[in-house]
Amino acid sequence: MRFSLRALRYMVETADAGSVTEAAKRLNVSQPSISAVLSQIEAELGIQVFVRHLAKGVTLSSAGQRLVNDAQLLLNHARDFAQSAQSVGNTLHGEIVVGSFLTLATASCPDCSPAFANGSPASRSSWRKATSRKSLTP
């Protein structure tokens, strides 16, 4: 029993829309595609997810209500997972603190802070001006 995220999305959208035809419009897919997926889910589970009303849409059965709630949780988790995975691989995050004597900082890296901030928007940087070696330590 394996369902794709697409199939779960079709089921949840149909429940939200109250109609297979409306769900198809919202998802920009054909109505027969959604009907086929819903029929496959019901056949594999051996339960009726939707009660079909001739020309009046669909409503959820009691088993369907539970199934759609669980499917929505899975879709939310999949969305959060995708966002988390994307953010882990693409950006630097955290804080960098640079300490330097004022005379060295102005000569060696006057544009470092803005360049770092532009390249790593999820990070923070701060600068400490030093008057002695002790003032550079946190």
Sequence and secondary structure as in RCSB ss.txt:
>XXXX:A:sequence
MRFSLRALRYMVETADAGSVTEAAKRLNVSQPSISAVLSQIEAELGIQVFVRHLAKGVTLSSAGQRLVNDAQLLL
NHARDFAQSAQSVGNTLHGEIVVGSFLTLATASCPDCSPAFANGSPASRSSWRKATSRKSLTP
>XXXX:A:secstr
    HHHHHHHHHHHHHTSHHHHHHHHTS HHHHHHHHHHHHHHHTS  EEEETTTEEEE HHHHHHHHHHHHHH
HHHHHHHHHHHHHHH  EEEEEEEEEHHHHHHH TTHHHHHHHH TEEEEEEEEESSSGGG  
